[in-house]
């Protein structure tokens, strides 16, 4: 079955007690790097519902999805200009409601991190841009 592109993805920016919720990605794009929890929007699913679902699946944390904070694209090619994937990613601010962090689903690891801790973590460029420009949460 041929993949249909672009794919819509969502992310949750959850800050609680001056720490941000991050997951270490188990799959591409950004495999092995730390990022906000998120994933693909299912057919017929509202983006805000996808944000809440993906956050629970990846971290065990229940959230309430808020407003859009950041939108970007990820396009990657295989050899000979064959499209590997094309994601349009919409990141939302979200409010922590309840739960303790447990890594699950597409997350290799998950946790709450301070701005100081982020400087020694492997983050992708868009994550750094979001943290610096939109959240002022990265030095």
DSSP file (Angstrom, degrees, kcal/mol; ACC not computed):
  #  RESIDUE AA STRUCTURE BP1 BP2  ACC     N-H-->O    O-->H-N    N-H-->O    O-->H-N    TCO  KAPPA ALPHA  PHI   PSI    X-CA   Y-CA   Z-CA
    1    1 A X              0   0    0      0, 0.0     2,-0.2     0, 0.0     0, 0.0   0.000 360.0 360.0 360.0 129.5    0.0    0.0    0.0
    2    2 A X        -     0   0    0      1,-0.1     2,-0.2     0, 0.0     0, 0.0  -0.518 360.0-116.8 -75.4 135.5    1.4    3.4   -1.0
    3    3 A X        -     0   0    0     -2,-0.2     2,-0.5     1,-0.0    -1,-0.1  -0.481  22.6-136.3 -71.8 140.6    1.8    5.9    1.7
    4    4 A X        -     0   0    0     -2,-0.2     2,-0.3     2,-0.0    -1,-0.0  -0.870  30.7-124.6 -98.8 128.4   -0.2    9.1    1.5
    5    5 A X  S    S+     0   0    0     -2,-0.5     2,-0.1    80,-0.1    82,-0.1  -0.910  74.5  41.9-125.5 155.1    1.6   12.4    2.2
    6    6 A X        -     0   0    0     80,-0.6     2,-0.4    -2,-0.3    81,-0.2   0.591  68.8-161.8 -78.2 161.4    1.5   14.8    3.8
    7    7 A X  E     -a   87   0A   0     79,-2.7    81,-2.7    -2,-0.1     2,-0.5  -0.890  15.5-129.8-106.3 137.5    0.6   13.4    7.2
    8    8 A X  E     -a   88   0A   0     -2,-0.4    33,-2.4    33,-0.2     2,-0.3  -0.770  30.3-179.6 -88.9 128.0   -0.8   15.6   10.0
    9    9 A X  E     -aB  89  40A   0     79,-3.0    81,-2.5    -2,-0.5     2,-0.3  -0.873   9.4-156.7-122.6 159.2    1.0   15.3   13.3
   10   10 A X  E     -aB  90  39A   0     29,-2.7    29,-1.5    -2,-0.3     2,-0.3  -0.926   2.7-162.4-133.0 157.9    0.4   17.0   16.6
   11   11 A X  E     -aB  91  38A   0     79,-1.8    81,-2.9    -2,-0.3     2,-0.5  -0.978  13.5-135.4-139.6 154.1    2.5   17.7   19.7
   12   12 A X  E     -a   92   0A   0     25,-2.7     2,-0.9    -2,-0.3    25,-0.5  -0.945   5.3-158.8-114.7 120.7    1.7   18.7   23.3
   13   13 A X  E     +a   93   0A   0     79,-3.3    81,-2.4    -2,-0.5     2,-0.6  -0.856  23.1 175.8 -95.4 103.3    3.7   21.4   25.1
   14   14 A X  E     -a   94   0A   0     -2,-0.9     7,-2.4     7,-0.4     2,-0.5  -0.944   9.4-179.5-116.8 115.9    3.0   20.6   28.8
   15   15 A X  E     +D   20   0B   0     79,-0.6     2,-0.4    -2,-0.6    81,-0.3  -0.970   8.0 168.7-116.6 126.5    4.8   22.7   31.5
   16   16 A X  E >   -D   19   0B   0      3,-2.9     3,-1.0    -2,-0.5    -2,-0.0  -0.991  67.6  -6.2-141.5 126.7    4.1   21.8   35.1
   17   17 A X  T 3  S-     0   0    0     -2,-0.4    -1,-0.1     1,-0.2     3,-0.1   0.899 129.8 -55.5  54.1  44.5    6.0   23.0   38.2
   18   18 A X  T 3  S+     0   0    0      1,-0.2    97,-0.4    96,-0.1     2,-0.3   0.708 118.2 107.1  62.6  24.4    8.5   24.8   35.9
   19   19 A X  E <   -D   16   0B   0     -3,-1.0    -3,-2.9    95,-0.1     2,-0.4  -0.970  61.9-135.5-129.8 149.3    9.4   21.6   34.0
   20   20 A X  E     -DE  15 113B   0     93,-2.9    93,-2.2    -2,-0.3     2,-0.5  -0.825  19.8-121.9-105.2 142.2    8.5   20.5   30.5
   21   21 A X  E     + E   0 112B   0     -7,-2.4    16,-0.4    -2,-0.4    -7,-0.4  -0.713  40.5 171.7 -83.6 122.7    7.2   17.1   29.6
   22   22 A X  E     - E   0 111B   0     89,-2.6    89,-2.2    -2,-0.5     2,-0.3  -0.935  20.3-155.4-132.2 154.9    9.4   15.4   27.0
   23   23 A X  E     -FE  35 110B   0     12,-3.4    12,-2.6    -2,-0.3     2,-0.7  -0.951  22.0-125.9-124.8 148.8    9.8   12.0   25.4
   24   24 A X  E     -FE  34 109B   0     85,-2.7    84,-3.2    -2,-0.3    85,-0.8  -0.868  40.5-121.0 -91.6 117.5   12.8   10.3   23.8
   25   25 A X  E     - E   0 107B   0      8,-2.8     7,-3.4    -2,-0.7    82,-0.2  -0.361  25.2-169.9 -70.4 132.5   11.5    9.3   20.4
   26   26 A X  S    S+     0   0    0     80,-2.5     2,-0.3     5,-0.2    -1,-0.1   0.679  71.5  38.6 -89.8 -22.1   11.6    5.6   19.5
   27   27 A X  S    S-     0   0    0     79,-0.4     5,-0.1     2,-0.2    81,-0.1  -0.854  94.4 -51.4-129.4 160.3   10.8    6.1   15.8
   28   28 A X  S    S+     0   0    0     -2,-0.3     2,-0.1     2,-0.1    -2,-0.1  -0.342  95.2  61.3 -66.0 156.0   11.6    8.5   12.9
   29   29 A X  S    S-     0   0    0     56,-0.1    -2,-0.2    -4,-0.1    -4,-0.0   0.634 133.5  -2.9 -75.9 161.7   11.5   11.4   12.5
   30   30 A X  S >  S-     0   0    0      1,-0.2     3,-2.1    -2,-0.1    -5,-0.4   0.795  85.7-173.1  63.6  32.5   14.0   12.5   15.2
   31   31 A X  T 3   +     0   0    0      1,-0.3    -5,-0.2    -5,-0.1    -1,-0.2  -0.323  69.9  16.5 -56.6 133.3   14.5    8.9   16.5
   32   32 A X  T 3  S+     0   0    0     -7,-3.4    -1,-0.3     1,-0.3     2,-0.3   0.355 104.9 108.7  84.3  -5.6   16.6    8.9   19.7
   33   33 A X  S <  S-     0   0    0     -3,-2.1    -8,-2.8    -8,-0.1     2,-0.3  -0.683  73.0-110.1-102.0 158.2   16.1   12.7   20.3
   34   34 A X  E     +Fg  24 123B   0     88,-3.2    90,-0.7    -2,-0.3     2,-0.3  -0.681  48.7 149.9 -87.3 139.3   14.0   14.3   23.0
   35   35 A X  E     -F   23   0B   0    -12,-2.6   -12,-3.4    -2,-0.3     2,-0.1  -0.940  50.5 -76.7-155.0 171.7   10.8   16.1   21.9
   36   36 A X        -     0   0    0     -2,-0.3   -14,-0.2   -14,-0.2   -23,-0.1  -0.456  62.5 -92.4 -71.1 153.0    7.4   16.9   23.2
   37   37 A X  S    S+     0   0    0    -25,-0.5   -25,-2.7   -16,-0.4     2,-0.3  -0.357  72.4 109.3 -66.4 148.4    4.9   14.0   23.2
   38   38 A X  E     +B   11   0A   0     16,-0.3     2,-0.3   -27,-0.2   -27,-0.2  -0.976  28.6 173.5 169.0-176.3    2.8   13.7   20.1
   39   39 A X  E     -B   10   0A   0    -29,-1.5   -29,-2.7    -2,-0.3     2,-0.1  -0.972  44.0 -22.9 174.0-162.7    2.0   11.7   16.9
   40   40 A X  E     -B    9   0A   0     -2,-0.3     2,-0.5   -31,-0.2   -31,-0.2  -0.375  50.9-124.7 -75.8 146.3   -0.3   11.3   14.0
   41   41 A X        -     0   0    0    -33,-2.4   -33,-0.2    -2,-0.1     2,-0.1  -0.797  30.4-130.3 -86.2 127.1   -3.9   12.4   13.8
   42   42 A X    >   -     0   0    0     -2,-0.5     3,-2.4     4,-0.2     8,-0.1  -0.435  34.9 -84.5 -75.9 153.3   -6.2    9.5   12.9
   43   43 A X  T 3  S+     0   0    0      1,-0.3    -1,-0.1    -2,-0.1     3,-0.1  -0.363 118.5  13.4 -56.7 128.6   -8.7    9.9   10.1
   44   44 A X  T 3  S+     0   0    0      1,-0.3     2,-0.4    -3,-0.1    -1,-0.3   0.422 101.1 122.4  83.7  -1.1  -11.8   11.5   11.5
   45   45 A X    <   -     0   0    0     -3,-2.4    -1,-0.3     2,-0.0     2,-0.2  -0.770  63.3-123.7 -97.2 137.7  -10.1   12.6   14.7
   46   46 A X     >  -     0   0    0     -2,-0.4     4,-2.2     1,-0.1     3,-0.2  -0.516  22.7-121.4 -73.7 146.8   -9.9   16.2   15.8
   47   47 A X  H  > S+     0   0    0      1,-0.2     4,-2.3     2,-0.2     5,-0.2   0.899 112.3  52.6 -57.7 -42.9   -6.3   17.5   16.3
   48   48 A X  H  > S+     0   0    0      1,-0.2     4,-1.8     2,-0.2    -1,-0.2   0.874 109.2  49.9 -63.4 -36.3   -7.0   18.4   20.0
   49   49 A X  H  > S+     0   0    0     -3,-0.2     4,-2.5     2,-0.2    -1,-0.2   0.889 109.4  52.2 -66.7 -38.2   -8.3   14.9   20.7
   50   50 A X  H  X S+     0   0    0     -4,-2.2     4,-3.0     2,-0.2     5,-0.3   0.890 106.7  53.4 -64.2 -39.8   -5.2   13.5   19.0
   51   51 A X  H  X S+     0   0    0     -4,-2.3     4,-2.0     1,-0.2    -1,-0.2   0.938 112.3  43.9 -59.7 -47.7   -2.9   15.6   21.3
   52   52 A X  H  X S+     0   0    0     -4,-1.8     4,-1.8     2,-0.2    -2,-0.2   0.906 116.0  47.5 -65.8 -42.1   -4.7   14.3   24.4
   53   53 A X  H  X S+     0   0    0     -4,-2.5     4,-2.6     1,-0.2    -2,-0.2   0.948 112.8  47.5 -64.0 -50.0   -4.6   10.7   23.2
   54   54 A X  H  X S+     0   0    0     -4,-3.0     4,-2.5     1,-0.2   -16,-0.3   0.865 109.6  53.7 -62.3 -37.0   -1.0   10.7   22.1
   55   55 A X  H  X>S+     0   0    0     -4,-2.0     4,-2.1    -5,-0.3     6,-0.8   0.920 111.6  44.6 -65.9 -42.8    0.1   12.3   25.4
   56   56 A X  H  X5S+     0   0    0     -4,-1.8     4,-1.8     4,-0.2    -2,-0.2   0.933 114.6  49.9 -64.1 -45.1   -1.6    9.6   27.4
   57   57 A X  H  <5S+     0   0    0     -4,-2.6    -2,-0.2     1,-0.2    -1,-0.2   0.894 119.9  35.1 -61.2 -41.1   -0.2    6.9   25.1
   58   58 A X  H  <5S+     0   0    0     -4,-2.5    46,-1.6    -5,-0.2    -1,-0.2   0.751 137.7  11.8 -87.6 -24.8    3.4    8.1   25.3
   59   59 A X  H  <5S-     0   0    0     -4,-2.1    43,-2.8    -5,-0.2    -3,-0.2   0.582  85.5-121.6-130.8 -15.4    3.6    9.4   28.9
   60   60 A X     << +     0   0    0     -4,-1.8     2,-0.4    -5,-0.6    40,-0.3   0.501  69.9 132.8  78.9   3.1    0.6    8.3   31.0
   61   61 A X        -     0   0    0     -6,-0.8     2,-0.4    38,-0.2    -1,-0.3  -0.759  51.2-142.6 -94.3 130.7   -0.1   12.0   31.6
   62   62 A X  E     +C   98   0A   0     36,-2.8    35,-2.7    -2,-0.4    36,-1.5  -0.787  29.8 174.1 -90.7 131.5   -3.7   13.3   31.2
   63   63 A X  E     -C   96   0A   0     -2,-0.4     2,-0.5    33,-0.2    33,-0.2  -0.824  34.3-129.3-130.7 167.5   -3.9   16.8   29.7
   64   64 A X  E     -C   95   0A   0     31,-2.0    31,-2.8    -2,-0.3     2,-0.2  -0.991  34.4-129.2-117.2 119.9   -6.3   19.4   28.5
   65   65 A X  E     +C   94   0A   0     -2,-0.5    29,-0.2    29,-0.2   -17,-0.1  -0.458  31.9 176.6 -73.1 136.4   -5.4   20.7   25.0
   66   66 A X  E     -     0   0A   0     27,-3.1     2,-0.1     1,-0.3    28,-0.1   0.123  37.6 -27.5-110.5-135.1   -5.2   24.4   24.6
   67   67 A X  E     -     0   0A   0      1,-0.1    26,-3.0    25,-0.1    -1,-0.3  -0.418  65.1 -93.1 -89.5 158.8   -4.2   26.7   21.7
   68   68 A X  E     +C   92   0A   0     24,-0.2    24,-0.3     1,-0.1    -1,-0.1  -0.484  41.4 170.3 -67.1 134.8   -1.8   26.2   18.8
   69   69 A X  E     +     0   0A   0     22,-3.0     2,-0.3     1,-0.4    23,-0.2   0.616  61.1  14.2-117.6 -24.0    1.7   27.5   19.6
   70   70 A X  E     -C   91   0A   0     21,-1.5    21,-3.5     2,-0.0     2,-0.4  -0.985  52.2-170.3-159.3 138.7    3.9   26.3   16.7
   71   71 A X  E     +C   90   0A   0     -2,-0.3     2,-0.3    19,-0.2    19,-0.2  -1.000  21.9 149.2-133.9 134.3    3.5   24.8   13.2
   72   72 A X  E     -C   89   0A   0     17,-2.2    17,-3.3    -2,-0.4     2,-0.3  -0.966  33.8-121.1-155.0 169.7    6.2   23.3   11.0
   73   73 A X  E     -C   88   0A   0     -2,-0.3     2,-0.4    15,-0.2    15,-0.2  -0.880   8.9-160.3-116.8 149.3    7.0   20.7    8.4
   74   74 A X  E     +C   87   0A   0     13,-2.6    13,-3.0    -2,-0.3     2,-0.4  -0.977  16.9 174.1-126.5 116.5    9.3   17.7    8.3
   75   75 A X  E     +C   86   0A   0     -2,-0.4     2,-0.4    11,-0.2    11,-0.2  -0.989   2.0 176.3-124.8 127.6   10.2   16.4    4.9
   76   76 A X  E     -C   85   0A   0      9,-2.6     8,-2.6    -2,-0.4     9,-1.8  -0.996  11.4-155.8-135.4 138.4   12.8   13.7    4.4
   77   77 A X  E     -C   83   0A   0     -2,-0.4     6,-0.2     6,-0.2     2,-0.1  -0.833   6.7-144.9-111.9 148.6   13.9   11.9    1.2
   78   78 A X    >   -     0   0    0      4,-3.8     3,-0.6    -2,-0.3     4,-0.3  -0.262  57.2 -52.6 -87.9-172.1   15.5    8.6    0.6
   79   79 A X  G >  S+     0   0    0      1,-0.2     3,-1.1     2,-0.2    -1,-0.3  -0.252 124.8  27.0 -63.0 155.3   18.0    8.1   -2.1
   80   80 A X  G 3  S-     0   0    0      1,-0.2    -1,-0.2    -3,-0.1     3,-0.1   0.829 129.8 -71.3  59.7  37.8   17.1    9.2   -5.7
   81   81 A X  G <  S+     0   0    0     -3,-0.6     2,-0.5     1,-0.2    -1,-0.2   0.700  84.7 155.7  57.1  24.3   14.7   11.9   -4.4
   82   82 A X    <   -     0   0    0     -3,-1.1    -4,-3.8    -4,-0.3     2,-0.3  -0.723  49.2-115.3 -81.4 126.3   12.1    9.3   -3.3
   83   83 A X  E     - C   0  77A   0     -2,-0.5    -6,-0.2    -6,-0.2     3,-0.1  -0.448  32.6-179.0 -66.5 122.9   10.0   10.8   -0.6
   84   84 A X  E     -     0   0A   0     -8,-2.6     2,-0.3     1,-0.4    -7,-0.2   0.896  66.3 -25.2 -86.9 -50.4   10.5    9.0    2.8
   85   85 A X  E     - C   0  76A   0     -9,-1.8    -9,-2.6     2,-0.0    -1,-0.4  -0.978  46.4-161.7-160.7 157.3    8.0   11.1    4.8
   86   86 A X  E     + C   0  75A   0     -2,-0.3   -79,-2.7   -11,-0.2   -80,-0.6  -0.910  19.3 179.7-142.5 109.2    6.3   14.5    4.9
   87   87 A X  E     -aC   7  74A   0    -13,-3.0   -13,-2.6    -2,-0.4     2,-0.6  -0.906  20.6-157.3-113.0 139.7    4.7   15.6    8.1
   88   88 A X  E     -aC   8  73A   0    -81,-2.7   -79,-3.0    -2,-0.4     2,-0.5  -0.984  25.0-160.7-107.3 119.3    2.9   18.8    8.9
   89   89 A X  E     -aC   9  72A   0    -17,-3.3   -17,-2.2    -2,-0.6     2,-0.6  -0.893  13.3-167.7-114.5 128.9    3.2   19.2   12.7
   90   90 A X  E     -aC  10  71A   0    -81,-2.5   -79,-1.8    -2,-0.5     2,-0.4  -0.956  10.5-157.6-115.6 115.9    0.9   21.4   14.8
   91   91 A X  E     -aC  11  70A   0    -21,-3.5   -22,-3.0    -2,-0.6   -21,-1.5  -0.790   8.7-164.2 -98.5 137.2    2.1   21.9   18.4
   92   92 A X  E     -aC  12  68A   0    -81,-2.9   -79,-3.3    -2,-0.4   -24,-0.2  -0.896  22.9-119.4-118.4 144.9   -0.5   22.9   21.1
   93   93 A X  E     -a   13   0A   0    -26,-3.0   -27,-3.1    -2,-0.3     2,-0.3  -0.598  40.6-170.2 -70.4 145.8   -0.1   24.3   24.6
   94   94 A X  E     -aC  14  65A   0    -81,-2.4   -79,-0.6   -29,-0.2     2,-0.5  -0.992  20.3-128.9-144.0 150.6   -1.6   21.9   27.1
   95   95 A X  E     - C   0  64A   0    -31,-2.8   -31,-2.0    -2,-0.3     2,-0.2  -0.852  25.8-121.9-101.8 130.2   -2.5   21.9   30.7
   96   96 A X  E     + C   0  63A   0     -2,-0.5   -33,-0.2   -81,-0.3     3,-0.1  -0.512  35.4 168.6 -66.0 131.9   -1.4   19.1   33.0
   97   97 A X  E     -     0   0A   0    -35,-2.7     2,-0.3     1,-0.4   -34,-0.2   0.752  53.4 -39.7-110.1 -51.1   -4.4   17.4   34.7
   98   98 A X  E    S+ C   0  62A   0    -36,-1.5   -36,-2.8     2,-0.0    -1,-0.4  -0.989  74.7  80.4-168.2 168.5   -3.1   14.2   36.3
   99   99 A X        -     0   0    0     -2,-0.3     2,-0.4   -38,-0.2   -38,-0.2  -0.179  56.7 -96.1 111.7 161.0   -0.9   11.2   36.2
  100  100 A X        -     0   0    0    -40,-0.3     2,-0.2    -2,-0.1    -2,-0.0  -0.915  48.6 -97.3-113.3 143.6    2.7   10.1   36.7
  101  101 A X        +     0   0    0     -2,-0.4     2,-0.3   -41,-0.0   -41,-0.2  -0.401  48.1 162.2 -67.6 127.0    5.1    9.8   33.9
  102  102 A X        -     0   0    0    -43,-2.8     2,-0.3    -2,-0.2   -41,-0.1  -0.976  36.9-124.5-138.2 130.9    5.5    6.3   32.3
  103  103 A X        +     0   0    0     -2,-0.3     2,-0.3     7,-0.2   -44,-0.2  -0.584  46.6 148.0 -78.1 135.4    7.1    5.9   28.9
  104  104 A X    >   +     0   0    0    -46,-1.6     3,-2.4    -2,-0.3     5,-0.1  -0.909  41.0  13.3-152.4 177.4    4.9    3.9   26.5
  105  105 A X  T 3  S-     0   0    0     -2,-0.3   -47,-0.1     1,-0.3    -2,-0.0  -0.264 130.9  -2.3  53.3-117.0    3.9    3.5   22.9
  106  106 A X  T 3  S+     0   0    0     -2,-0.1   -80,-2.5   -80,-0.0     2,-0.5   0.357 111.9 101.4 -87.3   5.5    6.4    5.4   20.7
  107  107 A X  E <   -E   25   0B   0     -3,-2.4   -82,-0.2   -82,-0.2     3,-0.1  -0.812  48.6-170.8 -99.4 124.9    8.4    6.7   23.6
  108  108 A X  E    S-     0   0B   0    -84,-3.2     2,-0.3    -2,-0.5    -1,-0.2   0.815  82.4  -8.0 -74.2 -32.8   11.7    5.1   24.6
  109  109 A X  E     -E   24   0B   0    -85,-0.8   -85,-2.7    -5,-0.1     2,-0.3  -0.961  67.3-167.2-156.1 163.5   11.8    7.3   27.7
  110  110 A X  E     +E   23   0B   0     -2,-0.3     2,-0.3   -87,-0.3   -87,-0.2  -0.988  17.8 135.2-155.0 154.1    9.8   10.2   29.2
  111  111 A X  E     -E   22   0B   0    -89,-2.2   -89,-2.6    -2,-0.3     2,-0.4  -0.984  49.9 -83.2 179.3 175.7   10.0   12.7   32.0
  112  112 A X  E     -E   21   0B   0     -2,-0.3     2,-0.4   -91,-0.2   -91,-0.2  -0.859  45.5-171.2 -98.7 133.5    9.7   16.2   33.3
  113  113 A X  E     -E   20   0B   0    -93,-2.2   -93,-2.9    -2,-0.4     2,-0.1  -0.979  17.6-133.4-134.2 140.3   12.8   18.4   32.7
  114  114 A X     >  -     0   0    0     -2,-0.4     4,-1.4   -95,-0.2   -95,-0.1  -0.390  34.7-106.8 -80.1 164.1   13.9   21.9   33.8
  115  115 A X  H  > S+     0   0    0    -97,-0.4     4,-0.7     1,-0.2    24,-0.4   0.876 121.9  54.3 -58.3 -38.0   15.3   24.5   31.4
  116  116 A X  H >4 S+     0   0    0      1,-0.2     3,-0.8     2,-0.2     4,-0.3   0.890 105.0  52.5 -65.1 -40.3   18.7   23.9   32.8
  117  117 A X  H >4 S+     0   0    0      1,-0.2     3,-1.3     2,-0.2    -1,-0.2   0.814  98.2  67.1 -65.4 -30.0   18.5   20.1   32.1
  118  118 A X  H >< S+     0   0    0     -4,-1.4     3,-1.7     1,-0.3    -1,-0.2   0.794  85.1  70.4 -63.4 -28.7   17.6   20.7   28.5
  119  119 A X  T << S+     0   0    0     -3,-0.8    -1,-0.3    -4,-0.7    -2,-0.2   0.739 102.4  43.4 -64.3 -22.1   21.0   22.1   27.6
  120  120 A X  T <  S+     0   0    0     -3,-1.3    -1,-0.3    -4,-0.3     2,-0.3   0.318  98.8  95.0-103.7   8.0   22.6   18.7   28.0
  121  121 A X  S <  S-     0   0    0     -3,-1.7     2,-0.8    -4,-0.2   -88,-0.1  -0.700  81.0-112.4-101.8 152.5   19.9   16.8   26.1
  122  122 A X        +     0   0    0     -2,-0.3   -88,-3.2   -90,-0.2     2,-0.3  -0.743  47.8 168.1 -84.0 109.7   19.8   15.8   22.4
  123  123 A X  B     -g   34   0B   0     -2,-0.8   -88,-0.1   -90,-0.2     2,-0.1  -0.897  33.9-115.2-120.9 149.4   17.0   17.8   20.9
  124  124 A X     >  -     0   0    0    -90,-0.7     4,-2.0    -2,-0.3     3,-0.2  -0.383  35.2-103.8 -79.2 167.6   16.1   18.4   17.2
  125  125 A X  H  > S+     0   0    0      1,-0.2     4,-2.5     2,-0.2     5,-0.2   0.880 119.8  51.2 -60.5 -42.4   16.3   21.8   15.7
  126  126 A X  H  > S+     0   0    0      1,-0.2     4,-2.5     2,-0.2    -1,-0.2   0.859 108.5  52.7 -65.1 -34.5   12.5   22.5   15.7
  127  127 A X  H  > S+     0   0    0     -3,-0.2     4,-2.6     2,-0.2    -1,-0.2   0.923 110.4  46.9 -66.0 -44.0   12.3   21.5   19.4
  128  128 A X  H  X S+     0   0    0     -4,-2.0     4,-2.7     2,-0.2     5,-0.3   0.911 112.0  51.4 -62.9 -42.6   15.1   24.0   20.2
  129  129 A X  H  X>S+     0   0    0     -4,-2.5     4,-2.7     2,-0.2     5,-0.7   0.924 111.4  47.2 -60.2 -46.0   13.4   26.7   18.1
  130  130 A X  I  X>S+     0   0    0     -4,-2.5     5,-1.7     1,-0.2     4,-1.3   0.935 114.3  46.7 -60.6 -47.8   10.1   26.1   19.9
  131  131 A X  I  <5S+     0   0    0     -4,-2.6     6,-3.4     3,-0.2     7,-0.5   0.884 121.4  36.4 -64.0 -40.3   11.7   26.2   23.4
  132  132 A X  I  <5S+     0   0    0     -4,-2.7     4,-0.4     4,-0.2    -2,-0.2   0.961 126.6  30.3 -77.3 -55.0   13.8   29.3   22.6
  133  133 A X  I  <5S+     0   0    0     -4,-2.7    -3,-0.2    -5,-0.3    -2,-0.1   0.857 130.9  26.8 -81.7 -37.5   11.4   31.5   20.5
  134  134 A X  I  <<S+     0   0    0     -4,-1.3    -3,-0.2    -5,-0.7    -1,-0.1   0.832 135.0  23.7 -96.5 -36.0    8.0   30.5   21.7
  135  135 A X  S   <S-     0   0    0     -5,-1.7    -3,-0.2     3,-0.0    -4,-0.2   0.628  81.6-140.5-107.0 -16.8    8.5   29.4   25.3
  136  136 A X        +     0   0    0     -4,-0.4    -4,-0.2    -6,-0.3    -5,-0.1   0.912  64.7 127.5  51.7  44.3   11.7   31.2   26.3
  137  137 A X        +     0   0    0     -6,-3.4     2,-0.4    -7,-0.1    -5,-0.2   0.163  50.8  65.9-115.6  13.2   12.5   27.9   28.1
  138  138 A X              0   0    0     -7,-0.5   -22,-0.1    -6,-0.1   -23,-0.1  -0.999 360.0 360.0-142.4 139.8   15.9   27.2   26.6
  139  139 A X              0   0    0    -24,-0.4    -1,-0.1    -2,-0.4   -23,-0.0   0.432 360.0 360.0 -98.8 360.0   19.2   29.0   27.0
